[in-house]
Amino acid sequence: MTSSRQPRTNSEAGYILLAVLFLVALILLSLAVAAPRIAKSIQRDKELELIHRGEQYNRPYSSPHDLVSKGLVSEAEYSRISAKIAAN
């Protein structure tokens, strides 16, 4: 079976190369615009995760009564520490 397509001439190949270069430039430009937004979004997600972890660490000791009820400090020790903190 013979092909009915004509071989491309040099001028047609030049236009195709120009179109491919234009598309590559357009893709690179859109990536350059999107990269800072993506980086900012990643940074924001990391910060939110750190805030969440900090809240998780703080949660068991958020209430002074939790420290006493869990037996981590005595009532007298807690009162002494609270008085020192209030004095500062």
C-alpha positions in Angstrom: 0.0 0.0 0.0 1.4 3.3 -1.0 1.1 6.5 1.1 -0.9 9.3 -0.4 0.7 11.9 1.9 3.1 14.3 0.4 6.4 14.8 2.2 6.7 18.0 4.1 8.7 20.8 2.6 11.2 22.8 4.6 8.9 25.7 5.0 6.1 23.5 6.6 8.7 22.0 9.0 9.7 25.5 10.0 6.2 26.4 10.9 5.7 23.2 12.9 9.0 23.9 14.8 7.9 27.5 15.5 4.5 26.2 16.8 6.2 23.7 19.1 8.6 26.3 20.4 5.6 28.7 21.0 3.8 25.9 23.0 6.8 25.1 25.1 7.3 28.8 25.9 3.6 29.1 26.8 3.8 26.1 29.1 7.0 27.5 30.8 5.4 30.9 31.3 2.3 29.3 32.9 4.5 27.2 35.2 6.5 30.3 36.1 3.3 32.1 37.1 2.0 29.1 39.0 5.2 28.2 40.9 5.0 30.9 43.6 1.4 30.2 44.3 2.1 26.5 44.7 5.1 27.3 46.9 3.0 29.6 49.1 0.3 26.9 49.3 2.8 24.3 50.4 4.2 26.7 53.0 0.7 27.5 54.3 -0.1 23.8 54.7 3.2 23.3 56.6 2.3 26.2 59.0 -1.2 24.8 59.6 0.3 21.4 60.4 2.7 23.0 62.9 -0.1 24.9 64.5 -2.2 21.7 64.7 0.7 19.8 66.3 1.3 22.6 68.8 -2.3 22.4 69.8 -2.0 18.7 70.2 1.0 19.1 72.5 -0.7 21.8 74.5 -4.1 20.1 74.8 -3.3 17.7 77.7 -2.1 20.6 79.9 -4.4 23.3 78.8 -6.4 23.3 82.0 -4.6 23.6 85.4 -7.1 21.1 86.8 -5.9 18.5 84.3 -2.4 18.7 85.8 -3.8 18.1 89.3 -6.4 15.5 88.3 -3.8 13.5 86.4 -1.5 13.5 89.4 1.3 15.4 87.6 1.5 18.0 90.3 -0.1 18.3 93.8 -2.6 21.0 94.7 0.0 22.7 96.9 2.7 22.6 94.2 0.3 24.0 91.7 -0.7 26.8 94.0 2.9 27.7 94.6 3.7 27.7 90.9 0.6 29.8 90.1 1.5 32.4 92.7 5.0 32.7 91.2 3.6 33.2 87.7 1.1 35.7 88.9 3.8 37.7 90.7 5.8 38.1 87.5 
